Amino acid sequence: MNRQPAPAPHTATQARGRRRRATLLDAAVDLLTEGGFAAITHRAVAQRARLPLAATTYYFTSRDQLLAEAFAQLVDTELATTRTWITDHGLTGLPDHLATADRTRQLGLWELYVHAGRDPALRQIARRWTDGCIHLIADALHLGHTDPRARLLYTTVSTLWLEHIVEQRPLDDTRSLLTLAIENTLRPP
């Protein structure tokens, strides 16, 4: 009988540490989406994760680091979700994606995006989100990533997205405007 050797104690400890850190980060993302920027404290994250307060300060040296990593996780998740949606439904299906998106999660994401204007540590994460969205649009329309039409359309999409999330505008209006914007983007010069 072939037995696998037991993992070295330090390997098991490292795996446990990675799981605890991931649990804390997931708790921070949950709090962020539920209560916004102000909801993120070491104490609140530790309570949500059901871990000791010392764990948050061990894995995240500051609230800023915790916030930045939560924002980065939100951005990565949003980009992956949006990529899948566009692949499956096309750009004109984005209003339907907005209709099914978790509104509180979207509010948390946009709140951090706006806060990045005041926080240099978050600015690069916000830029990664913007650039990632522009690339998704460029790919969907078969444009180059530096084609200004992709950025212009992203600006339209993000404005419509914000209107829907913040003002809860009707999706039919959003759908019509997005269709018009895509048609104008693809119109020959």
NORFENWO-V662706 format. One line per field, one symbol per residue. ss: DSSP state (H for helix, E for strand, C for the rest). phi: phi as a letter, one per 20 degrees, with the letter a starting at -180 (. if undefined). A space follows every 50 residues. Layout:
ss=???
phi=???
This chain:
ss=CCCCCCCCHHHHHHHHHHHHHHHHHHHHHHHHHHHCHHHCCHHHHHHHHC CCHHHHHHHCCCHHHHHHHHHHHHHHHHHHHHHHHHHHHCHHHHHHHHHH CCHHHHHHHHHHHHHCCCCHHHHHHHHHHHHHHHHHHHHHHCCCCCCHHH HHHHHHHHHHHHHHHHHCCCHHHHHHHHHHHHHHHHCCC
phi=.edffffggffffffffffffffffffffffffecmgffecgfffffffl cfgfffffecfbffffffffffffffffffffgffffecnffeggffffe ffgfffffffffgffffdcgfegffffffgfffffffgffeldffeffff fffgffffffffgffeelffffffffffgfffgffefff
